[in-house]
Amino acid sequence: MQTTSQEYDAVIATCQTLFENKMTDYGSAWRILRLSSLTDQIFIKAQRIRQLQENTERKVDEGEVSEFIGIINYSLMALVQLEKGVANQPDLSLKKAVALYEKHIGVTKSLMEDKNHDYGEAWRDMRISSLTDLILQKLLRVKQIEDNKGETLVSEGIDANYQDMINYAVFAMIHLGQAK
């Protein structure tokens, strides 16, 4: 499992670099997005991945990797929004945003390590298409919880679903050879 930890860190380093670069370009404009808007952005990314997996013809020269990065970064933004609430104006410096990113990815990685221990790295035998479908399933669950105004009877909260989506997307990127 040591390899998984290193591969995970390599994938997240790529994602975090893009996050930091976009923060430099755009600031924290994403702070005005409601959770439902972030969920819809993640849904668009996951749907595009599924379409790429099912269709042989591509009209836009971007593959699955950039979409999985988007899923990871938008999910981390959603976790920040859950913690801090939606802002009316951009309100985070690059330094503070990166600290929140690192805090939430640390918790998410710890969850992955615990589940990876219990499941015996079963994800390594999974197909990327199955990981994509699991992300879509998690998204549909989040949308339902959002429609229920955050209320659940027996289910885990929205945060756990975002964390699972991050981890599934990292696993997919590892399968795609992005853990360099």
N, C-alpha and C positions, 0 to 999 in steps of 0.2 A: 504493500500500500504506500510505501515511500515514493515509488514512482508516480503514483496517482497524485500525491501531494505536490510534487515538483511539476508535473504536467499541468495541474490545476493552476498553480502559481504562474506558469508561463502563459497560459491562456488569459488569465486575469491581467497580467502585465500588458498584454496587447490591448485589451479592452480599456484598461485604465488610462493608457497613453492616449487613446482616441478620446476618451471622456475629458481628460485634461486639456487636450488640444481644442476640443469644441468649447470647453469652458473659457479658454483664452479668447477664442473667436467671438463667442456669443454671450459670455457671462452666464448667469444662472437664470436665463429667461424661462427655462423649463420649470422653475419654481411656481409659476402661475397655473400649471396644468393640474386639473383635478385628477383623482385616481382613475376615474372612468376614461379620461382622455389618454392616460398612460397605458391603461389596459387595452384600449383600442389600438394604440400604436404597436404594442406587442403582438396583438392579434393580427394586424396587417403583416408584420414581419413573419410570424409563424405560418400564416396562410400562403405567403409568397414562397417560403421554403417548401411547403407541401406541393405547391404548383411546380416549382423547379424539379422536385423529385418525381412528379408524375408526367411532366411534359418534356419532350426532347427538344423542342424549339424554344429558343430564348431570344427575346427582342431587346432586352436590357443586359448589358455586359457586366452583371454583378452576380456572384454566386451565393451559395448558402452561407459562407463564412461571415460576410458582412451583415447578413440578417441575424445570425446567431449572436454576433457582437451587439447588435441593436437590442436583441431580447435581453441580454445580460445587462446592458447599460440602462435601458428603460426600466427594467425590474429593480435595479438598484435605486434609480430615481424614485420609483414608487415606494420603496422602503423608507427613503428619506422623507417623502411626503407623508407617509403614515406616522412617522416620528414627529415631524415638525409642523404638519398641517400645510395647507396650500397658502402661498403668499400672494399678495396683491401686486407686488413688484418684485423683480429680482433682488434677492437679499443676502446671497451667499458670496463670499470671496472665494477665489480659487482654493486657497489654503483650507478654508472651512469645508468647502464642498468635497475636497479630496479626503479630509479627515472623516467625514461622514461616509463617503464611499468605502474607505478602508475599514471603518467600524462595521458596516453592514456586510461587507464581503468576508470579514473575519468570522462573524457569527454564522454566515451562510456556509462558509468552508467547514467550520466546526460541525455543523449539522450534517454536511456531506460525509465527513470523516466518521461520525457516529453511525450513520446509515450504511456507509460503505463497509464498516466493520461488521454490522449485523447481517447485511445482505451478501457479504463475501464478494464484493465487486461484480455483482451480476450484470451491471451495465456494460461491462466489457464484451459480453456476448450478445448485446442488443444491437439491433440495426439503427442507423441514423433515422430512418423513417419512423421507427417506433418511438424514439425520443421526441421526434417532431409531433407525433400524435399525442404523446403524454403532455407536451407543452400546450397543445391545443385544448386538451381535456382540462388542464389546470386553468386555462383562460376562461373556458366556459363556466367552470366552477366560480371563478372570481367574478365574472359578469353576473352570475346568479346571486352571489353574496352582495354585490353592489346593488343589484335591483332590490334585494331584501334589506337595504339600508344597513348592511353590516351585521345583521342578526343571523345567527346560526343556532341550531338546536344541539347538534352533536359533532359538528365538523370543526376542523382546524380553521384558524382565521385566515384572512387574506395574506398576511405576511408570510405564513408558511407556504402558501401557494406560489408567491413570488420567489421565495427561496428555492423551492423545488424547480421552478422554471429556469432559474439561473444555473442550478446544478445540472439539469438535463442539457442545457445549451452548452455548458462547459464540456460535458461528456461527449456531445456531438462534435465539438471542435477538436477534442482529442482524437476522436475517430477519424476526423478529416485531416489529421496530421498537423494541426495548428499549435501543438505544444512543443515548440522548439526552444 
